[in-house]
Amino acid sequence: MKPIALLLPLALTAALVTPAPAQANLLTNGSFDAGTFTGGSFGFPLAQQLFPGSTTMPGWTVVGAEIAWFQSGQAGIPSQNGSYALDLTGFCDLGLACGAQNVFGAVTQTLPTVAGATYRLNFYAGTYAFNASTPSIVATAGSTSQSWALPGAGAPTSGSWQLLGLDFVATGAATAITFGGSGNRNNGALPYLGLDNVSVTLVSLPIPEPGTWALMLAGLAATAAVARRRSA
């Protein structure tokens, strides 16, 4: 059996270089399939309008402006995963007097995080062949934000879902994940900005501060001393 004193450097090295194990999705209801879906908004049986403040979809809160929660097949658009997805342009640019126009809706969820840990945010953004707008989807994780321009009508990827993502480092015990939009909504001209299959996974834990290492070394040294006394 190797002496504990010889194992200490090995233990410290492993702690420094070993990444965190693969984790399950830390978000609740990442595919928007949970919740009571009624549909029927403005005569669309497969779409439901949700206003700011709505928590109809467990885990998520609607902010900014109204959105459309739709069932796979609405306007010929399949969901990327599961039975439902979101359109962050909502209904109000279809000539309907239902609220603010030319303003994208958004959804947000706050999840517990470890300060200094690195996480990966993945999601699918959608467009389709009749999309007359040229929006960008905006993802924000704490203080990290990024936007991606999506192709409009006639683009080679029209009608598809695109996998997008970003890495972020948590700055506290909780991090807000928010999705919205920016750019042209083409009022009255079939705008669309899809969102589905959102996930957050842990990539790596932070390396402890020098003071923490000192405490760990002191504890390991004490354990080694006890082991030596028992051996003697």
Protein Blocks (a to p, Z undefined) as FASTA:
>chain_A
ZZfklmmmmmmmmmmmmccdddddfbghklopgccdebhiehiakbccddehiakbghia
cehiacddddehihhiacfehjbdcdfklmmlnopafbjehiacdddddddddehiacdd
dddddddfklcbdcdddddehjaccddddddehiakgoiacddddddddfbfbdcddddd
edjehgoiapadddehiadddfbdcdddfklmmmmmmmmmmmmmmmmmmmZZ
